[in-house]
Amino acid sequence: MPKIRWGARALVLLALAGACTRKTVSFSSGADQAPAVAVADSLTHTADSLAGKPSLSTARRVALSKAEDKAAKDKEKEAQRKPSKKKKIFLGERIRRGFAKSGAKGRNQVIEVFYYLKYFQQPNPRAPARYYYDAQKHKIFKAAAGELDPSAKVLHGPYKKLQNNKVLETGFYALGTKHLRWERYDKNGTLLSKTHFEMGFPRDANITYYDAGRTMLQEVVPYVNGKLEGDYARFTATGQREWTGQFENGRRVGVWTNYWPVKKNFRHYEYQYPESGYDPEITEPELLKEFTRNGVEVYDKEKKLDKRGEPEPAPTAPGRPPARGRVLPKRAQSR
């Protein structure tokens, strides 16, 4: 009897072991595939699905269609792509970058890095000085009186001048005028001057007006640390330019221009002062050019032209050649 009891216990243990054995599910294309699909299908419809869509677990990916799988891959590739370059904008205006080189090649060459308006805008005609880039001459110019040609590249954005990889001048332009802080350095990197501008007008300038409402500009006298420094301008009571020039270290430098008091802002005289405010001061400037009221050049020192004192030709109607006398045939003349 004891032997029979132990045999029965052994049979019971074997039966329990067989019941606990995990059945292997095959994912091959054979007859065992149906249970696997059923299991996967049950997993794709669990309660954690959102709006009827399966989660991104490994089991749910089995039920994803080819279209959904492709869409997911395309979205991942799109996220990995480099973002497009941002548009260059300064003070709300689209700008482009430019370069200008001057002087001898090598270490002594001066390089200017600047930006200009992508779409042309006319600068403020009352600003003391206006700046633009001439793409044909590859040079930055200070505009004379009058409106700029639409082909001009009006400076707008950061500006930097370098020589031998050393910064000589930095600042900002806004619609063709100097703006914000401007700094100048010597070749050793020593700061020479620091000036603040507001759309072309020096912050510390002495500005006077003809009227109490401060709408009719009369004169702009620039100061930096109590010393004359920067662009000077004077206007007539009718709003026309009368004088433009520049101060440096309290002295007149460069070319100073006087204008006729007419609407077209024709130049009258151009005088040359020393190039630097640190050069020896002169008592009388040198006359460079002279023009008539109608804009005709009668004197040019560089061209050795001097027609001063000669009668000015009578102005002609625009677009028409000068009138010519009718030439009669010889027979008519003999009569």
C-alpha positions in Angstrom: 0.0 0.0 0.0 2.7 2.6 0.7 4.2 2.0 -2.7 0.9 2.7 -4.4 0.6 6.0 -2.5 4.0 7.2 -3.7 3.2 6.2 -7.3 -0.1 8.2 -7.2 1.7 11.2 -5.8 4.3 11.0 -8.6 1.5 10.9 -11.3 -0.1 14.0 -9.7 3.2 15.9 -9.8 3.8 15.0 -13.4 0.4 16.2 -14.4 0.9 19.5 -12.6 4.3 20.0 -14.3 2.7 19.5 -17.7 0.0 22.0 -17.0 2.5 24.7 -16.0 4.6 24.2 -19.2 4.4 27.4 -21.5 3.4 26.6 -25.0 5.6 28.0 -27.8 3.8 30.2 -30.4 5.3 30.1 -33.9 5.1 33.2 -36.2 6.0 31.2 -39.3 3.6 30.9 -42.3 2.4 27.5 -41.1 -0.7 26.4 -39.3 0.4 28.0 -36.0 0.2 31.6 -37.5 -3.5 32.1 -36.6 -3.0 32.2 -32.8 -0.2 34.8 -33.2 -2.4 37.1 -35.3 -5.2 36.8 -32.9 -2.9 37.8 -30.0 -1.5 40.8 -31.9 -5.0 41.8 -32.9 -6.1 41.8 -29.3 -3.2 43.9 -28.3 -3.9 46.6 -30.9 -7.4 47.2 -29.5 -6.5 47.6 -25.8 -7.9 50.4 -23.6 -4.8 52.6 -23.8 -5.4 53.3 -27.5 -6.1 57.0 -28.3 -9.0 57.8 -30.7 -8.9 54.3 -32.0 -5.2 54.5 -33.0 -2.7 52.0 -31.6 0.2 53.0 -29.4 3.8 52.8 -30.5 4.6 49.6 -28.6 6.3 46.7 -30.5 3.1 44.7 -30.5 1.0 47.5 -32.0 3.5 48.1 -34.8 2.6 44.7 -36.2 -0.8 46.0 -37.0 0.3 49.3 -38.6 -0.5 49.6 -42.3 2.2 50.3 -44.8 0.8 53.8 -45.4 0.9 54.7 -41.7 4.4 53.3 -41.4 5.6 55.3 -44.4 4.0 58.5 -42.9 5.8 57.9 -39.6 9.2 57.5 -41.4 8.6 60.6 -43.5 7.8 62.6 -40.4 11.0 61.4 -38.7 13.1 62.4 -41.8 11.5 65.8 -41.9 12.4 66.4 -38.3 16.0 65.4 -39.0 16.4 67.9 -41.9 18.3 71.1 -41.3 16.1 74.1 -40.7 15.9 76.6 -43.6 18.1 79.7 -43.3 16.4 82.6 -41.6 15.9 85.7 -43.6 18.3 88.5 -42.8 16.3 91.3 -41.3 17.5 94.5 -39.5 15.0 96.9 -37.9 12.2 95.3 -39.8 13.8 95.6 -43.2 15.2 92.8 -45.5 19.0 93.2 -46.0 21.8 91.7 -48.0 25.5 91.5 -47.3 28.3 93.2 -49.2 32.1 93.7 -49.3 34.3 96.5 -50.5 38.1 96.5 -50.8 40.4 99.5 -51.2 44.1 100.2 -51.1 47.0 98.0 -52.0 46.7 94.2 -51.8 48.1 92.4 -48.8 48.2 93.5 -45.2 47.6 97.1 -46.0 44.3 96.4 -47.9 41.2 97.9 -46.2 38.2 95.6 -46.2 34.7 96.9 -45.4 31.9 94.5 -44.5 28.4 96.0 -44.6 24.7 95.3 -45.3 22.3 97.2 -47.5 18.5 97.3 -48.2 17.2 94.5 -50.4 14.5 96.8 -51.6 15.4 100.5 -52.3 14.1 103.2 -50.0 15.0 106.9 -50.2 16.9 108.1 -47.1 15.8 111.1 -45.0 16.8 114.2 -47.1 17.3 116.2 -43.9 19.9 113.8 -42.4 23.4 115.4 -42.0 24.9 112.6 -44.1 23.5 109.6 -46.1 25.6 106.6 -47.3 25.2 104.1 -50.1 27.2 101.5 -51.9 27.9 101.8 -55.7 28.0 98.3 -57.1 29.8 99.4 -60.3 32.5 101.3 -58.6 32.7 98.9 -55.6 32.8 101.7 -53.1 30.8 103.3 -50.3 29.9 107.0 -50.9 28.5 109.8 -48.8 25.6 111.2 -50.8 25.4 114.8 -51.8 22.2 116.8 -51.6 19.1 115.6 -53.5 17.5 112.2 -53.9 19.5 109.0 -54.5 19.3 107.0 -57.7 17.1 103.9 -57.2 20.1 101.8 -58.3 22.1 102.8 -55.2 22.5 100.2 -52.5 21.3 102.1 -49.4 23.3 101.0 -46.4 21.3 99.4 -43.6 22.6 97.1 -40.9 26.0 96.3 -39.2 29.2 97.8 -40.6 32.8 96.9 -40.0 36.1 98.2 -41.5 39.3 96.0 -41.1 42.9 96.2 -42.0 45.4 93.4 -41.5 42.6 91.5 -39.6 42.3 94.4 -37.1 39.1 96.4 -36.7 39.4 100.1 -37.5 35.7 101.1 -37.3 32.4 99.5 -36.3 28.8 100.7 -36.3 25.4 100.4 -37.7 23.5 102.0 -40.6 19.7 102.6 -40.7 18.1 103.6 -44.0 21.4 105.2 -45.3 22.2 107.0 -42.0 24.5 106.2 -39.1 22.7 104.7 -36.2 23.4 103.5 -32.7 27.0 103.3 -31.4 30.0 103.9 -33.7 33.6 103.3 -32.6 36.9 104.1 -34.3 40.3 102.4 -33.5 43.9 102.9 -34.6 46.1 100.2 -36.1 47.1 99.1 -32.6 43.5 98.5 -31.5 43.4 101.7 -29.3 39.9 103.3 -29.1 40.0 106.7 -30.8 36.4 107.8 -30.6 32.9 106.5 -29.6 29.8 108.2 -31.0 26.1 107.5 -30.7 23.6 108.3 -33.5 19.9 108.4 -33.9 19.0 107.9 -37.6 21.9 110.1 -38.7 21.8 112.7 -36.0 24.6 112.6 -33.3 23.1 112.1 -29.9 25.1 114.9 -28.4 24.7 117.2 -31.3 23.5 120.8 -31.0 20.5 120.9 -33.3 18.6 124.2 -34.0 15.4 124.9 -35.8 13.8 127.8 -37.6 10.4 127.3 -35.9 9.1 126.7 -32.4 7.5 123.4 -33.5 11.0 122.0 -34.4 9.9 121.0 -37.9 12.2 123.3 -39.9 15.8 122.1 -39.4 18.4 124.9 -39.4 21.8 123.5 -38.3 23.3 120.3 -36.9 26.6 120.8 -35.0 28.0 117.5 -33.9 29.8 117.1 -30.5 31.6 114.1 -28.9 32.8 114.6 -25.3 32.4 118.4 -25.7 34.5 118.5 -28.9 33.4 119.0 -32.5 33.3 115.5 -34.1 31.1 114.2 -36.9 28.9 115.3 -39.8 27.9 118.9 -40.0 24.9 120.3 -41.9 23.2 123.6 -42.3 19.8 124.3 -44.1 18.1 127.4 -45.5 14.7 128.5 -44.2 13.1 126.9 -47.3 14.6 123.5 -46.4 17.5 123.4 -48.9 21.0 122.4 -47.9 23.4 125.3 -47.5 26.6 123.6 -46.1 27.7 120.1 -45.4 31.1 118.9 -44.0 32.8 117.0 -41.3 34.6 117.7 -38.1 37.3 115.6 -36.5 39.2 116.5 -33.3 37.5 119.9 -33.3 38.6 120.8 -36.8 37.1 120.8 -40.3 38.3 117.8 -42.4 37.8 116.5 -45.8 35.6 118.2 -48.4 33.1 120.9 -47.4 30.4 121.7 -49.9 28.3 124.9 -50.3 25.0 124.8 -52.2 23.0 127.3 -54.2 19.7 128.1 -52.5 17.6 126.4 -55.2 15.2 123.4 -55.1 17.6 121.2 -57.1 20.3 121.5 -54.4 23.0 122.4 -57.0 26.5 122.7 -55.6 28.2 126.1 -55.6 31.7 125.5 -54.1 33.7 122.5 -52.9 36.6 123.3 -50.5 39.4 120.9 -49.4 40.4 120.8 -45.7 43.1 118.4 -44.2 42.2 114.7 -44.4 42.7 114.3 -40.7 41.9 116.4 -37.6 45.3 115.5 -36.3 47.1 117.1 -39.2 48.4 120.7 -39.0 45.5 123.1 -39.1 45.2 125.4 -42.1 43.8 129.0 -42.2 42.3 128.9 -45.7 40.9 125.8 -47.4 41.7 125.0 -51.1 39.0 125.5 -53.7 38.4 122.3 -55.6 35.3 123.0 -57.7 32.9 125.7 -58.6 29.5 125.5 -60.3 27.0 128.0 -61.7 23.4 128.3 -60.4 22.3 126.0 -63.2 24.8 123.3 -62.2 27.4 124.0 -64.9 31.0 123.3 -63.7 33.2 126.3 -64.3 36.2 125.4 -62.2 37.9 122.0 -61.4 41.3 122.0 -59.9 42.0 118.3 -60.8 40.9 118.7 -64.4 42.7 122.1 -64.7 39.4 123.6 -65.9 38.8 127.3 -65.3 35.9 129.0 -67.2 35.2 131.6 -64.5 34.3 135.0 -65.8 33.1 133.5 -69.1 29.4 134.1 -70.1 27.3 131.2 -69.1 25.4 129.4 -72.0 21.7 130.1 -72.0 19.7 127.2 -70.6 17.8 125.2 -73.1 14.4 123.4 -72.8 14.9 119.9 -71.4 15.1 117.3 -74.2 15.5 119.9 -77.0 18.7 120.8 -78.8 19.8 124.4 -79.1 18.0 126.4 -81.8 19.9 126.6 -85.1 19.5 129.2 -87.9 18.1 128.1 -91.2 20.8 127.8 -93.8 19.7 129.2 -97.1 20.9 127.9 -100.5 23.6 129.8 -102.2 21.3 131.1 -104.9 19.0 132.6 -102.2 22.0 134.1 -100.4 23.2 135.8 -103.7 19.9 137.4 -104.1 
